[in-house]
Amino acid sequence: MSDEKTQLIEAFYNFDGDYDGFVSVEEFRGIIRDGLPMTEAEITEFFEAADPNNTGFIDYKAFAAMLYSVDES
């Protein structure tokens, strides 16, 4: 497994506080507020893009896709 993929998996599980395989919007906000300078609007925009069905949760695949899209912009 590549170092990049390992880091991405570790990041996902850092966000997934209850280890259910999904990151809730609350888990996401909690981690972001502790470590990254994002506004509430930026958090909402990121999460809505990763959760187009508005379930309130994102899985690993959506999490990885969003991080890659942010990295490329």
VOVEXTOR-639224 format. One record per residue: residue number from 0; residue in three letters; x, z, y of N, C-alpha, C in turn. Coordinates in nm, 4 decimals. Atoms other than C-alpha are relative to their C-alpha. Example, Ala and Ser with C-alpha at 12.3 -4.5 7.8 and 13.67 -1.06 7.14 Angstrom:
# VOVEXTOR-639224
<node num="0" residuo="ALA" n_xx="0.0890" n_zz="0.0000" n_yy="-0.1190" ca_xx="1.2300" ca_zz="0.7800" ca_yy="-0.4500" c_xx="0.0900" c_zz="0.0000" c_yy="0.1200"/>
<node num="1" residuo="SER" n_xx="-0.0820" n_zz="-0.0060" n_yy="-0.1190" ca_xx="1.3670" ca_zz="0.7140" ca_yy="-0.1060" c_xx="-0.0770" c_zz="0.0730" c_yy="0.1090"/>
# end
This chain:
# VOVEXTOR-639224
<node num="0" residuo="MET" n_xx="0.0856" n_zz="0.0000" n_yy="-0.1173" ca_xx="0.0000" ca_zz="0.0000" ca_yy="0.0000" c_xx="0.0901" c_zz="0.0000" c_yy="0.1235"/>
<node num="1" residuo="SER" n_xx="-0.0813" n_zz="0.0094" n_yy="-0.1211" ca_xx="0.1359" ca_zz="-0.0887" ca_yy="0.3426" c_xx="-0.0120" c_zz="0.1277" c_yy="0.0831"/>
<node num="2" residuo="ASP" n_xx="0.0023" n_zz="-0.1171" n_yy="-0.0883" ca_xx="0.2252" ca_zz="0.1807" ca_yy="0.5937" c_xx="-0.1172" c_zz="-0.0062" c_yy="0.0968"/>
<node num="3" residuo="GLU" n_xx="0.1104" n_zz="0.0159" n_yy="-0.0948" ca_xx="-0.0317" ca_zz="0.0384" ca_yy="0.8355" c_xx="-0.1324" c_zz="0.0382" c_yy="-0.0647"/>
<node num="4" residuo="LYS" n_xx="0.1250" n_zz="-0.0322" n_yy="0.0688" ca_xx="-0.3120" ca_zz="0.0634" ca_yy="0.5790" c_xx="-0.0070" c_zz="0.1497" c_yy="-0.0292"/>
<node num="5" residuo="THR" n_xx="-0.0039" n_zz="-0.1439" n_yy="0.0262" ca_xx="-0.2046" ca_zz="0.4156" ca_yy="0.4830" c_xx="-0.0338" c_zz="0.0782" c_yy="0.1262"/>
<node num="6" residuo="GLN" n_xx="0.0282" n_zz="-0.0675" n_yy="-0.1271" ca_xx="-0.2111" ca_zz="0.5211" ca_yy="0.8491" c_xx="-0.1465" c_zz="-0.0153" c_yy="0.0388"/>
<node num="7" residuo="LEU" n_xx="0.1401" n_zz="0.0240" n_yy="-0.0323" ca_xx="-0.5542" ca_zz="0.3653" ca_yy="0.8946" c_xx="-0.0913" c_zz="0.0876" c_yy="-0.0856"/>
<node num="8" residuo="ILE" n_xx="0.0786" n_zz="-0.0861" n_yy="0.0892" ca_xx="-0.6928" ca_zz="0.5496" ca_yy="0.5922" c_xx="0.0106" c_zz="0.1455" c_yy="0.0448"/>
<node num="9" residuo="GLU" n_xx="-0.0183" n_zz="-0.1374" n_yy="-0.0482" ca_xx="-0.5439" ca_zz="0.8762" ca_yy="0.7191" c_xx="-0.0783" c_zz="0.0238" c_yy="0.1290"/>
<node num="10" residuo="ALA" n_xx="0.0755" n_zz="-0.0130" n_yy="-0.1254" ca_xx="-0.6961" ca_zz="0.8161" ca_yy="1.0632" c_xx="-0.1489" c_zz="0.0129" c_yy="-0.0286"/>
<node num="11" residuo="PHE" n_xx="0.1422" n_zz="-0.0059" n_yy="0.0342" ca_xx="-1.0379" ca_zz="0.7516" ca_yy="0.9091" c_xx="-0.0364" c_zz="0.1392" c_yy="-0.0509"/>
<node num="12" residuo="TYR" n_xx="0.0329" n_zz="-0.1310" n_yy="0.0555" ca_xx="-1.0279" ca_zz="1.0747" ca_yy="0.7115" c_xx="0.0221" c_zz="0.1135" c_yy="0.0991"/>
<node num="13" residuo="ASN" n_xx="-0.0088" n_zz="-0.0981" n_yy="-0.1082" ca_xx="-0.9151" ca_zz="1.2653" ca_yy="1.0208" c_xx="-0.1303" c_zz="0.0039" c_yy="0.0786"/>
<node num="14" residuo="PHE" n_xx="0.1285" n_zz="0.0067" n_yy="-0.0696" ca_xx="-1.2378" ca_zz="1.1465" ca_yy="1.1852" c_xx="-0.1135" c_zz="0.0505" c_yy="-0.0891"/>
<node num="15" residuo="ASP" n_xx="0.1060" n_zz="-0.0344" n_yy="0.0951" ca_xx="-1.4496" ca_zz="1.2052" ca_yy="0.8717" c_xx="0.0129" c_zz="0.1461" c_yy="-0.0413"/>
<node num="16" residuo="GLY" n_xx="-0.0198" n_zz="-0.1429" n_yy="0.0190" ca_xx="-1.4597" ca_zz="1.5823" ca_yy="0.8996" c_xx="-0.0647" c_zz="0.0585" c_yy="-0.1234"/>
<node num="17" residuo="ASP" n_xx="0.0657" n_zz="-0.0545" n_yy="0.1188" ca_xx="-1.7016" ca_zz="1.6399" ca_yy="0.6126" c_xx="0.0298" c_zz="-0.0823" c_yy="-0.1256"/>
<node num="18" residuo="TYR" n_xx="-0.0475" n_zz="0.0817" n_yy="0.1127" ca_xx="-1.5363" ca_zz="1.3786" ca_yy="0.3871" c_xx="-0.1136" c_zz="-0.0636" c_yy="-0.0809"/>
<node num="19" residuo="ASP" n_xx="0.1107" n_zz="0.0651" n_yy="0.0691" ca_xx="-1.8620" ca_zz="1.2004" ca_yy="0.3090" c_xx="0.0149" c_zz="-0.1519" c_yy="-0.0055"/>
<node num="20" residuo="GLY" n_xx="-0.0233" n_zz="0.1442" n_yy="0.0024" ca_xx="-1.7122" ca_zz="0.8527" ca_yy="0.3535" c_xx="-0.0531" c_zz="-0.0722" c_yy="0.1223"/>
<node num="21" residuo="PHE" n_xx="0.0535" n_zz="0.0564" n_yy="-0.1233" ca_xx="-1.8729" ca_zz="0.8007" ca_yy="0.6919" c_xx="0.0455" c_zz="0.0852" c_yy="0.1177"/>
<node num="22" residuo="VAL" n_xx="-0.0299" n_zz="-0.0713" n_yy="-0.1236" ca_xx="-1.7823" ca_zz="0.8938" ca_yy="1.0476" c_xx="-0.1270" c_zz="-0.0013" c_yy="0.0837"/>
<node num="23" residuo="SER" n_xx="0.1186" n_zz="-0.0087" n_yy="-0.0851" ca_xx="-2.0781" ca_zz="1.0193" ca_yy="1.2471" c_xx="0.0425" c_zz="-0.0109" c_yy="0.1456"/>
<node num="24" residuo="VAL" n_xx="-0.0305" n_zz="0.0092" n_yy="-0.1421" ca_xx="-2.0999" ca_zz="0.9712" ca_yy="1.6192" c_xx="0.0515" c_zz="0.1349" c_yy="0.0509"/>
<node num="25" residuo="GLU" n_xx="-0.0459" n_zz="-0.1325" n_yy="-0.0420" ca_xx="-2.0544" ca_zz="1.3491" ca_yy="1.6572" c_xx="0.1452" c_zz="0.0243" c_yy="-0.0422"/>
<node num="26" residuo="GLU" n_xx="-0.1383" n_zz="-0.0147" n_yy="0.0460" ca_xx="-1.7363" ca_zz="1.3496" ca_yy="1.4449" c_xx="0.0933" c_zz="-0.0840" c_yy="0.0867"/>
<node num="27" residuo="PHE" n_xx="-0.0798" n_zz="0.0916" n_yy="-0.0804" ca_xx="-1.6062" ca_zz="1.0526" ca_yy="1.6424" c_xx="0.0241" c_zz="0.0576" c_yy="0.1388"/>
<node num="28" residuo="ARG" n_xx="-0.0125" n_zz="-0.0587" n_yy="-0.1341" ca_xx="-1.6757" ca_zz="1.2163" ca_yy="1.9791" c_xx="0.0937" c_zz="0.1200" c_yy="-0.0003"/>
<node num="29" residuo="GLY" n_xx="-0.0824" n_zz="-0.1198" n_yy="0.0063" ca_xx="-1.5124" ca_zz="1.5414" ca_yy="1.8713" c_xx="0.1484" c_zz="-0.0310" c_yy="-0.0058"/>
<node num="30" residuo="ILE" n_xx="-0.1413" n_zz="0.0368" n_yy="0.0123" ca_xx="-1.1848" ca_zz="1.3781" ca_yy="1.7709" c_xx="0.0477" c_zz="-0.0702" c_yy="0.1263"/>
<node num="31" residuo="ILE" n_xx="-0.0396" n_zz="0.0758" n_yy="-0.1191" ca_xx="-1.1768" ca_zz="1.1403" ca_yy="2.0679" c_xx="0.0203" c_zz="0.0939" c_yy="0.1183"/>
<node num="32" residuo="ARG" n_xx="-0.0120" n_zz="-0.0938" n_yy="-0.1128" ca_xx="-1.2353" ca_zz="1.4196" ca_yy="2.3187" c_xx="0.1257" c_zz="0.0848" c_yy="-0.0098"/>
<node num="33" residuo="ASP" n_xx="-0.1193" n_zz="-0.0828" n_yy="0.0190" ca_xx="-0.9480" ca_zz="1.6163" ca_yy="2.1675" c_xx="0.1297" c_zz="-0.0770" c_yy="0.0180"/>
<node num="34" residuo="GLY" n_xx="-0.1270" n_zz="0.0696" n_yy="0.0019" ca_xx="-0.6950" ca_zz="1.3353" ca_yy="2.1686" c_xx="0.0152" c_zz="-0.1246" c_yy="0.0831"/>
<node num="35" residuo="LEU" n_xx="-0.0114" n_zz="0.1260" n_yy="-0.0729" ca_xx="-0.7768" ca_zz="1.0204" ca_yy="2.3612" c_xx="-0.0784" c_zz="0.0048" c_yy="0.1298"/>
<node num="36" residuo="PRO" n_xx="0.0697" n_zz="0.0006" n_yy="-0.1290" ca_xx="-0.8699" ca_zz="0.9642" ca_yy="2.7239" c_xx="-0.1067" c_zz="-0.1092" c_yy="0.0066"/>
<node num="37" residuo="MET" n_xx="0.1104" n_zz="0.0957" n_yy="-0.0051" ca_xx="-1.1998" ca_zz="0.7798" ca_yy="2.6671" c_xx="-0.1180" c_zz="0.0654" c_yy="0.0698"/>
<node num="38" residuo="THR" n_xx="0.1212" n_zz="-0.0496" n_yy="-0.0647" ca_xx="-1.5067" ca_zz="0.8175" ca_yy="2.8838" c_xx="-0.1141" c_zz="-0.0008" c_yy="-0.1011"/>
<node num="39" residuo="GLU" n_xx="0.1182" n_zz="0.0002" n_yy="0.0863" ca_xx="-1.8459" ca_zz="0.8856" ca_yy="2.7288" c_xx="-0.0532" c_zz="-0.1418" c_yy="-0.0168"/>
<node num="40" residuo="ALA" n_xx="0.0468" n_zz="0.1391" n_yy="0.0075" ca_xx="-1.9425" ca_zz="0.5255" ca_yy="2.8108" c_xx="0.0870" c_zz="-0.0819" c_yy="-0.0952"/>
<node num="41" residuo="GLU" n_xx="-0.0909" n_zz="0.0723" n_yy="0.0902" ca_xx="-1.6337" ca_zz="0.3929" ca_yy="2.6286" c_xx="-0.0213" c_zz="0.0417" c_yy="-0.1454"/>
<node num="42" residuo="ILE" n_xx="0.0279" n_zz="-0.0489" n_yy="0.1349" ca_xx="-1.7051" ca_zz="0.6120" ca_yy="2.3267" c_xx="-0.1280" c_zz="-0.0640" c_yy="-0.0521"/>
<node num="43" residuo="THR" n_xx="0.1282" n_zz="0.0586" n_yy="0.0390" ca_xx="-2.0647" ca_zz="0.4900" ca_yy="2.3175" c_xx="0.0145" c_zz="-0.1482" c_yy="-0.0287"/>
<node num="44" residuo="GLU" n_xx="-0.0202" n_zz="0.1443" n_yy="0.0192" ca_xx="-1.9592" ca_zz="0.1261" ca_yy="2.3548" c_xx="0.0741" c_zz="-0.0279" c_yy="-0.1309"/>
<node num="45" residuo="PHE" n_xx="-0.0770" n_zz="0.0170" n_yy="0.1226" ca_xx="-1.7013" ca_zz="0.1535" ca_yy="2.0752" c_xx="-0.0879" c_zz="0.0250" c_yy="-0.1215"/>
<node num="46" residuo="PHE" n_xx="0.0800" n_zz="-0.0372" n_yy="0.1163" ca_xx="-1.9418" ca_zz="0.3273" ca_yy="1.8396" c_xx="-0.1146" c_zz="-0.0974" c_yy="-0.0219"/>
<node num="47" residuo="GLU" n_xx="0.1092" n_zz="0.0967" n_yy="0.0143" ca_xx="-2.2303" ca_zz="0.0891" ca_yy="1.9094" c_xx="0.0496" c_zz="-0.1319" c_yy="-0.0571"/>
<node num="48" residuo="ALA" n_xx="-0.0567" n_zz="0.1239" n_yy="0.0541" ca_xx="-2.0040" ca_zz="-0.2081" ca_yy="1.8371" c_xx="0.0321" c_zz="0.0155" c_yy="-0.1484"/>
<node num="49" residuo="ALA" n_xx="-0.0339" n_zz="-0.0248" n_yy="0.1402" ca_xx="-1.8928" ca_zz="-0.0493" ca_yy="1.5084" c_xx="-0.1237" c_zz="0.0277" c_yy="-0.0848"/>
<node num="50" residuo="ASP" n_xx="0.1243" n_zz="-0.0374" n_yy="0.0687" ca_xx="-2.2508" ca_zz="0.0520" ca_yy="1.4192" c_xx="-0.1159" c_zz="-0.0848" c_yy="0.0526"/>
<node num="51" residuo="PRO" n_xx="0.1021" n_zz="0.0881" n_yy="-0.0580" ca_xx="-2.4668" ca_zz="-0.2528" ca_yy="1.5021" c_xx="-0.1424" c_zz="0.0304" c_yy="-0.0467"/>
<node num="52" residuo="ASN" n_xx="0.1339" n_zz="-0.0350" n_yy="0.0484" ca_xx="-2.7588" ca_zz="-0.1201" ca_yy="1.2923" c_xx="-0.0487" c_zz="0.1336" c_yy="0.0549"/>
<node num="53" residuo="ASN" n_xx="0.0358" n_zz="-0.1253" n_yy="-0.0664" ca_xx="-2.7590" ca_zz="0.2012" ca_yy="1.4977" c_xx="-0.0401" c_zz="0.1102" c_yy="-0.0991"/>
<node num="54" residuo="THR" n_xx="0.0267" n_zz="-0.1037" n_yy="0.0993" ca_xx="-2.7444" ca_zz="0.4303" ca_yy="1.1939" c_xx="0.0558" c_zz="0.1356" c_yy="0.0407"/>
<node num="55" residuo="GLY" n_xx="-0.0655" n_zz="-0.1235" n_yy="-0.0394" ca_xx="-2.5278" ca_zz="0.6883" ca_yy="1.3684" c_xx="0.1239" c_zz="0.0299" c_yy="-0.0820"/>
<node num="56" residuo="PHE" n_xx="-0.1162" n_zz="-0.0165" n_yy="0.0870" ca_xx="-2.2530" ca_zz="0.6422" ca_yy="1.1091" c_xx="0.0755" c_zz="-0.1313" c_yy="-0.0118"/>
<node num="57" residuo="ILE" n_xx="-0.0785" n_zz="0.1183" n_yy="0.0333" ca_xx="-1.9659" ca_zz="0.4020" ca_yy="1.0475" c_xx="0.0827" c_zz="0.0315" c_yy="-0.1240"/>
<node num="58" residuo="ASP" n_xx="-0.0809" n_zz="-0.0176" n_yy="0.1200" ca_xx="-1.7851" ca_zz="0.3494" ca_yy="0.7197" c_xx="0.1429" c_zz="-0.0463" c_yy="0.0273"/>
<node num="59" residuo="TYR" n_xx="-0.1412" n_zz="0.0358" n_yy="-0.0162" ca_xx="-1.4172" ca_zz="0.2775" ca_yy="0.6622" c_xx="0.0169" c_zz="-0.1447" c_yy="0.0441"/>
<node num="60" residuo="LYS" n_xx="-0.0137" n_zz="0.1427" n_yy="-0.0320" ca_xx="-1.4628" ca_zz="-0.0999" ca_yy="0.6782" c_xx="-0.0302" c_zz="-0.0262" c_yy="0.1475"/>
<node num="61" residuo="ALA" n_xx="0.0361" n_zz="0.0178" n_yy="-0.1412" ca_xx="-1.6356" ca_zz="-0.0856" ca_yy="1.0184" c_xx="0.1028" c_zz="0.0669" c_yy="0.0908"/>
<node num="62" residuo="PHE" n_xx="-0.1021" n_zz="-0.0727" n_yy="-0.0759" ca_xx="-1.3827" ca_zz="0.1699" ca_yy="1.1438" c_xx="0.1262" c_zz="-0.0845" c_yy="0.0127"/>
<node num="63" residuo="ALA" n_xx="-0.1212" n_zz="0.0826" n_yy="0.0003" ca_xx="-1.0889" ca_zz="-0.0514" ca_yy="1.0441" c_xx="-0.0193" c_zz="-0.1252" c_yy="0.0843"/>
<node num="64" residuo="ALA" n_xx="0.0269" n_zz="0.1219" n_yy="-0.0766" ca_xx="-1.2495" ca_zz="-0.3635" ca_yy="1.1917" c_xx="0.0025" c_zz="0.0278" c_yy="0.1496"/>
<node num="65" residuo="MET" n_xx="0.0018" n_zz="-0.0327" n_yy="-0.1422" ca_xx="-1.3060" ca_zz="-0.1915" ca_yy="1.5253" c_xx="0.1403" c_zz="0.0318" c_yy="0.0507"/>
<node num="66" residuo="LEU" n_xx="-0.1357" n_zz="-0.0310" n_yy="-0.0447" ca_xx="-0.9523" ca_zz="-0.0563" ca_yy="1.5444" c_xx="0.0850" c_zz="-0.1254" c_yy="0.0093"/>
<node num="67" residuo="TYR" n_xx="-0.0744" n_zz="0.1254" n_yy="-0.0066" ca_xx="-0.8098" ca_zz="-0.3984" ca_yy="1.4662" c_xx="-0.0436" c_zz="-0.0830" c_yy="0.1199"/>
<node num="68" residuo="SER" n_xx="0.0471" n_zz="0.0793" n_yy="-0.1142" ca_xx="-1.0297" ca_zz="-0.5607" ca_yy="1.7323" c_xx="0.0494" c_zz="0.0595" c_yy="0.1313"/>
<node num="69" residuo="VAL" n_xx="-0.0525" n_zz="-0.0653" n_yy="-0.1198" ca_xx="-0.9182" ca_zz="-0.3041" ca_yy="1.9924" c_xx="0.1480" c_zz="-0.0313" c_yy="0.0144"/>
<node num="70" residuo="ASP" n_xx="-0.1435" n_zz="0.0269" n_yy="-0.0008" ca_xx="-0.5545" ca_zz="-0.3604" ca_yy="1.8960" c_xx="0.0302" c_zz="-0.1430" c_yy="0.0433"/>
<node num="71" residuo="GLU" n_xx="-0.0227" n_zz="0.1405" n_yy="-0.0324" ca_xx="-0.5890" ca_zz="-0.7383" ca_yy="1.9391" c_xx="-0.0380" c_zz="-0.0353" c_yy="0.1424"/>
<node num="72" residuo="SER" n_xx="0.0436" n_zz="0.0334" n_yy="-0.1363" ca_xx="-0.7481" ca_zz="-0.7231" ca_yy="2.2849" c_xx="0.0968" c_zz="0.0475" c_yy="0.1047"/>
# end
